[in-house]
Amino acid sequence: MTTRPTAPQDGRFDPVPSAVTGERRRLTDLAYRMLGSVAEAEDVVQETYARWYAMSPRQREAVLSPGGWLTKVAGRVCLDVLRSARVRRERYVGAWIPEPLPARTEWSASAADDTAADPADRITLDESVGMAFLVVLETMTPAERVAFVLHDVFRYPFAEVAAIVGRTPAACRQLASSARRRVEAARAPLSPTAQRARVVREFKLAWEAMDIDALVGLLDADATAVGDGGGVVTALPHPIEGARRIARFLAGRRPDRLVLRERTVNGQPGLVAYLDGAVVSVYAFDIRDGRIRRIWAVLNPEKLRPWRTA
């Protein structure tokens, strides 16, 4: 996706256009990590730029740090979105899984390094957009999530975080510390990319063969599978727990015309399912010690829009 620089609405010359438009990618990076949604992140960035250009030229000239101003506004907009999102997600049908990110190129198990392509040049892929990480962020309060992402991920000082969250620096430090404990409690040593790619490839082959025993062998004994259909398409109403239960479910629910392809999902090896050429689901995996611990299946068509052109 190619984005066009936002232009002033009054047609006048913007004294710092590059300093403003050059922040778009960083703002999108930040907003996606805060919200877990590409669509909402893009809306936040648009709203942020709209507020910038709603100011008079004199007001814009008075801003000493356009990047800092944009970050402050984007952070506050994200905080408002998160507060309203908590209410919306309480009414959400089934599990809510963060929106999966595609990459431009398919990964290969023989890749020599751990680098990943940027999805449509919009969001930088790293550990902080891994599905496991984003799922942990979903357990935080809006203030915790904003404070943690700004400080621990983007390295903003607590004095600046406080101006965004509307609390004291000391309070923001406590918020980030609480969020950090949740992240550390859920974190486990990450398997090398080549190993994760191999496991996902073997999982794909076993699923295609409907080989229950092979699937069980690739799953952790206490593995969990979660589906997100958003009430739009049929998905798991509750998580499935246990390797054999998951294997039996998958083997019994694969349409003959379903095509599985290996793709990068949020910067890590994953799978995309196609039915009659259309993307119908995206699968992200948490793989530790050569076994799949968690499977996140996103089937909600609204969350699959980025994949239609990926």
N, C-alpha and C positions, 0 to 999 in steps of 0.2 A: 504494500500500500504506500503510495506517495502522498505526503501531506504538503499542502501549500501554506506558505507563511501567511499568518493573519495580518491583515492590513488595517490601518487606522480607519475608523468609520467617517472621520471628518475630512479625509482626503489630504490632510496636511502631512508634511515630512516628519517622520519619526526619527528623533535624533540618535537613537541607539537600536536600530533594527536588528543587527546581528546579535547583540547582547540579549535581545528578547526572543527572536525566533530560534536562536541557537539553543535555547533551553527546552525546546519541545520534547526531545527524546528523553532527557533526564526527568522531566516532569511526568512523562508517560511511564517511565521505569518506576518512579516513586509511587504513582497512583495505582498501578497494577498491583504492586506488592502490598499496598494498603487495603485494596478492595477485592483482589482476586478475580477481577472481571476486566477484560479488554474493553468492552463497550462502555462500562462505567468509567474506566480510566480515561478513555478518549473524551467522554463527556466532561470530566473534571478539567482536563486540559483546555478544552474549548471554552468552558466557563471562566477559567483563569485568564485566558487571553482576552475574552470579552470584557472582563472587568478592567484589564490593563488599558484597553483602547476606549473604554467608557470614560476614562479620565481625560481631562483637558491636556493639550500639549504642555502647558506650563506645569501641571501636576506631574506628568511623566518625566519632564526634565529635572524635577526636584528629587526624583528617586535616585539615591546614590548607588544602589545595587539592584538593578532590574532583576537579576537572577534570584537574589534573596527575597525581593518583593513577590515574585512569582511563586517561589517555594512556599512562602508564608500563606499566600492566598490558596494555593493548591492543597496545602496541608489542612487548612481550615475547611475547605469544601469537602475533602475526603472525610474529615471528622464528622461533618453533618451527614454525609452519605452513609457512613458506617452506623451512625445512630439510627437512621431511618431503616437501614438494611436489617438491623437486628429484629425490628418489628416485622418487616416483610418476610424474613426467613423463618420466623416462627409460624407463618402461614403457608410456607412453602410445602408442596406435596412431596414427601419422601426426603431423602438426604440431599443436602446442598453441598456440592463439590465445586471448588474454584474452577474457573473457566480454563481449559487446557490450551497451551500455546503450541502452535506448529513451528517448524523450522523450514527454511527454504529447501534444504537438501536432506535426503534420507541418510541416516547414519549407516556405518558399516562396521561389522564386528571386527574387521581387520584394521580399523583406524589406528594410526600410530599415536595419537594424542587424545586429550580429553576436551578439545575445543568443540564448540557447537556454533552453528550458524545463527544469525539474528533473525527472528521471525518478522518478515516484512520490514526490516530495518526500524522496528518500532521499540521493541523491548529487549534489553540485554539479558541473555540467558546465563545464569549462574546458580549457585546453590540456593540463593534466596528466592528463586522462583520454582524450585523443585516442589512437586505436589505435596510431599510429606511436610515440608516446611510451611507451605501455605495452609495446609490443613491445621497445623498447630496454631498459626496466626488466627484462624477462625475461632479458636477457643478463648481469645483474649477480649477484654473490653475495648471499646473504640479508643479510649485514651491510651491504654496500654499498647495497642497495636501501633498507633501513630507515633508514640514516644519511642517505641522499640525500633520501628523501621527507620525513623529519622536519625536516631542516634547510633544504633548498632549496625545498621545496614548502610546508611548513607553518611555516617560520621558527622552529623550536625551536633554542635555543642549544646548542652542542656539549656543554656541561656536562650538560644534561638528556638529550641524545642518548646520551651515554656511560653514564648510569645505566640506560638501556633496553637498549643493545647489549651492555653489560658490558665495555667497553673504555675506554681513557683518552680525554679530549677530543681530544688530539693525534691519536690513532689514528683517531677518528671523523672528524676533519677530513680525514685522508688518504683514508679510505673515500669520503667525499662528493666529494672532489676527483677521485678515479678515476672515480666514477660520472658526475660532471659532464662529464668529457672524452668519455665514451661518448655522452652525450646531445648535446653540441655537435658531435661528429663526424657524427652522424646527422641533425642538424637542418639544414633548408634553409628559405629564405623561404617563408612560408605564403601561398598565394593567397587573395584576398578571398573571403568566404563566397559572394557572389553569383556569382563566377566558378566556384567549386567546384560550386555548385548547378547552374549551366548545364551544366558538363561531365558531371556525373552524369546529368542529365536527357537529354542527347544520347546518352550511353552507353546508358541505358535504352531509348530509342527505336531505336537501332541494333541492340541485342540483340533487341528484340522483332521487328524486321524481318529479323533474321539477316543483317544487312549486314556482311560481313567487312571490306570496305574502309573503311566508316565507323567500325567498331570500331578498326581499325588506326590510323586518323587521330586517334583520341582517346587512344590509348595511347602512352606513351614507348617508343622503340625497344627499350630494355632493361627494359621493365616486367616485374614478377614477380607471379604469382598463387599464393596459398597457400590450401589448404582444410583445415578442421578438422572431421572427422566423428567423432573419438574412438573409432573402431572400431565405432561403433553404426550409422552409415549410411555409404554409399560417398562417399569424398572423394578429392581428389588425394593419392596416396601421396607425391609429391614436388612441390616448386614447379614451376610452368611459367614459363619465361623467354622473353621475346621477344614483341613486339606481335602478329605474325601467328600465332604458335603459340597464344597466348591467345585471339585472336579466333576462330580455327578451332575451338578447344575449346569455347568458349562457344556458338558458333552451332550446333555439333553436339550439344549436351547440354541444349537447352532443351525441356522437355515442352510440348506444345500447350496444356495446361491451366494452365501456370505463369503467375501474375499478379505483375508487378513493381510495387512502390509506392515512391515517394520518401519517405524517412523520415530523421529525425535519428538518427545512429548515433554514440554517444560524443561528442555535441555538434557533429558535423559532417555534411554531406550524405552520405547513403548510400542503400542500397536494401534492401528486404525482399521476399522471394519467398514467395508463397502458392500452395499446391496444394490445390484443393478447399476453400478457405477457411482452411486451417491454415498457420501459418508453418513453412516448411521450411528457410529459410536467411536469413542476414543478411550484407550486404556492406558493408565499410568500405573507404575509398579514401584513398590518399596522392596528392594532386594538387599538382603543382608546375609553374609556368609554363604552365598551361592543358592539361597532359597528365597522364594517370594513370600514376603510377610503380609503385604497388603496390595489389593487391587482396587483401583478407582475406575469405575466405568461411567463415562459421561455420555448420556444418550439424548439429553435435552437439546432439540434442534437449535434453540436460541444460543446455546453455548458452543455450537459447532460451526457457526458462521465463518470464523477465521479459517476453517479447514476446507471450505468449498473452493478456495482459490489457492490453497497451499500446495 
